[in-house]
């Protein structure tokens, strides 16, 4: 099954309604990033078989009812934000012959690089949240999407069903939590209840060696 590289799953109107992209931004400036979002993220999570099925149905205007539902309610919001994520740097910077320029706004100062990175991160988190919603929907309705549940490996990549984001390492252990209060080289904090002995970081005399005072709050 061949891909259709120029098929767009979201319209300019939807892209601007789901993001803060101004109405004055030309669709020609946005189209490359919608295509990137489709090929990089959507194909990864749907798998090549389902992705190509959607492309063919959109191109032929023969979308099945289940495919229209997932496209309108889940894929659309996800793609809008991933496309915005990719477009952000190039909305602020323009590439010309032999140079990369940052055009000055007529009405407001341009954002700095750190601000731009912050905005990108916020947009990416929104896109990942929509991706998770799509994955939950697919998992709850596997019988509606056989191209996702039983992909043809000859078409390309299989669906990535892992969570789209990493929420960070968490630990509820007081032994690890005390470290942010440490005051090297030595400290005399009192160990919390239930901690002590070999490997705990606290001696039998209830002293915490190598950390600061145990916090009381």
Residue pairs with C-beta under 8 A, 6 or more apart in sequence:
1 48
1 49
1 52
1 53
1 56
1 152
1 155
2 52
3 48
3 51
3 52
3 55
4 52
4 55
4 56
4 59
5 35
5 39
6 35
7 55
7 58
7 59
8 31
8 34
8 35
8 38
9 34
9 38
9 42
9 54
9 58
9 71
9 75
9 76
9 79
10 34
10 75
10 76
10 79
10 80
10 83
12 27
12 30
14 76
14 80
15 21
15 30
15 34
15 80
15 83
15 84
16 22
16 23
16 25
18 76
18 77
18 80
18 81
19 80
19 81
19 84
19 123
20 84
21 30
21 84
21 87
21 91
25 91
29 87
29 90
29 91
30 83
30 87
33 83
33 84
33 86
33 87
33 90
34 79
34 83
36 83
36 86
37 79
37 82
37 83
37 85
37 86
38 51
38 79
40 82
41 78
41 79
41 82
41 127
41 131
42 51
42 75
42 78
42 79
42 82
43 51
43 156
43 157
44 157
44 159
44 160
45 131
45 134
45 135
45 159
45 160
45 161
45 164
46 54
46 148
46 159
47 147
47 148
47 151
47 155
47 156
47 157
47 158
47 159
47 160
48 151
48 152
48 155
48 156
48 157
48 158
49 147
49 148
49 151
49 152
49 155
49 156
50 145
50 147
50 148
50 151
50 159
52 155
52 156
53 67
53 147
54 63
54 67
54 71
54 75
57 63
57 64
57 67
58 71
63 71
66 141
66 144
66 145
70 134
70 137
70 138
70 145
73 137
74 130
74 133
74 134
74 137
75 134
77 130
78 127
78 130
78 131
78 133
78 134
81 123
81 124
81 126
81 127
81 130
82 124
82 127
84 123
84 127
85 120
85 123
85 124
85 127
88 116
88 119
88 120
88 123
89 116
89 120
92 102
92 110
92 111
92 116
93 100
93 101
93 102
94 100
94 101
94 102
94 103
102 110
103 110
104 110
111 119
125 165
128 164
128 165
131 164
132 163
132 164
132 165
135 161
135 163
135 164
138 145
138 148
139 161
142 148
142 149
143 149
148 159
151 158
151 159
171 177
174 192
174 195
175 195
175 200
175 201
178 189
178 192
178 201
178 208
178 211
178 214
178 215
179 211
181 189
181 211
181 212
181 213
181 214
181 215
182 210
182 211
182 212
183 211
183 212
183 213
184 210
185 210
186 209
186 210
187 208
187 209
187 210
187 211
187 212
187 213
188 207
188 208
188 213
189 207
189 208
189 211
189 212
189 213
189 214
190 206
190 207
190 208
190 213
190 214
191 200
191 202
191 206
191 207
191 208
191 214
192 214
195 201
195 202
196 202
196 203
196 204
196 206
197 204
201 208
201 209
201 210
201 211
202 208
202 209
203 209
208 214
